[in-house]
Amino acid sequence: MASVYIETFGCQMNEADSRYIAERARALGYAIAASPEAANVVVLNTCTVRDSAERRAYGRMNHFNALKRRNPDVRLVVMGCLAEQDRDRMQRVAPHVDAIFGTRELRRLADQLAAWESGFAPGSGEPAEGDIRDEMLPFALGGTADGVDDAFSRLRAFVTVQRGCSYYCTFCIVPHVRGRFDHRARAEIVEEARRRIEDGAREVMLVGQTVNAWRDAGSGEDFGDLCREVAALEGLERLTFISPHPKDFTPKILDALAAIPALNPRIHLPLQSGSDAVLRKMNRKYTLAQFQEKVEMIRRRLPRCAITTDLIVGFPGESEADFAATLQYVRSGIFANAFTFIYSVRRGTPAARWEQVPREVALERFQRLADAQNAITRAYHDGHCGSVVRALIVGDSKKDADRIAAKTIQNVTVVARKPLGYSAERYAETPWLDVRIETAHVWGCAGTLVGRARRFDGEAGAVAAPALDLTALAI
């Protein structure tokens, strides 16, 4: 059987696109490979929102050239935002890439997979026999596979509701590589969400570049109407979404969200800057006061909701006073967490042509802002200590295979030691974990697993105590 390896950089939009390609590949008869050296087709789904993501993508293309040198029959595909932006350049600097597909060419990529599938020799996508340590290529390639099914992969479902953006923030490349707003029809979205739930999804995330700008062209329904309809589907346990724009939250949409019991109490509200002057240069379409009005609208309707955000420091022209306005707003404690970035020049955007803030100044501001938000996030997580939280299992902890990781409905990561008799298959059937929180960190919380439930609102059954940790005992 031919196989496809998929590796994804970037946002949830790219993750949703990779899952779509994985599903189409399976339907065409491909297996999904867990490593690039075991695949007939290697797909790299790229991001260009920051320079680091762009450099990393070109680096991975060079890594994968080793596969082509070992086996010229391997097909290397690049898709996503960088493919859309850099198609001509990519063909020059990475001629070993067999095919390039932009963000609006997912169906063409699936058609190409279909055309290739019959041409692969039986067994050609299987790893060679023998001790893998005799072959250094897998260790050199590294990377994390996407689309590989495990016991927990169906518990969360990304459902794309809208692509592209028409707002043209001066720092953002998205409208140039993903196009203007393209809203999916309501019936398509609801039907896909229904299929995901029937397939085992406990939580559905509605995904869009500016998700709350969604409108149904036929009925005129808005994002709140859509969320209500998806939330009414039989079997849905939790509903969430990413990533909204502050300007598109209306009282009507927020009233609809507040009336949904299954809505996760976390809203990501990207601020970007606390300075009105910088917000104008960014073309964000709101002032800090207007942003605060949206926060208060959310708080009145969803008082227990965690608000998270995105922040950029070092935007062209940002003065110390501009930065101080951002820092002051963050220090007010308004955000449970924040994704903070140093401004990255994006070719083709207006801000790329403006005078840049010196790198050392941006780095120093970034550190001050990160320190301020980290203290607030740590305090937010400290507030969970001593309580029992319910969270949906993710799988093994990335840092310790003896622990399991889960996400609360506020999107906080929690980890706990695996209990006696742990089985991924059994825990996928009862995936809601009750964890007594004992320690807090900036990244999340750790504690002891005390129960697990089949449904979010169900009664938890007890779990066996974890095995004795000999490494924790003094000798």
Secondary structure, 3 states (H helix, E strand, C coil): CCEEEEEECCCHHHHHHHHHHHHHHHHCCCEECCCHHHCCEEEEEECCCCHHHHHHHHHHHHHHHHHHHHCCCCEEEEEEHHHHHCHHHHHHHCCCCCEEECCCCHHHHHHHHHHHHCCCCCCCCCCCCCCHHHCCHHHHHCCCCECCCCCCCCCEEEEEEEECCCCCCCCCCHHHHHCCCEECCHHHHHHHHHHHHHCCCCEEEEEECCHHHCECCCCCCEHHHHHHHHHCCCCCCEEEEECCCHHHCCHHHHHHHHCCCCECCEEECCCECCCHHHHHHHCCCCCHHHHHHHHHHHHHHCCCCEEEEEEEECCCCCCHHHHHHHHHHHHCCCCCEEEEEECCCCCCCHHHHCCCCCHHHHHHHHHHHHHHHHHHHHHHHHCCCCCEEEEEEEEECCCCCCEEEEEECCCCEEEEECECCCCHHHHHHCCEEEEEEEEECCCEEEEEEEEEECCCCCCCECCCCECCCHHHCCC
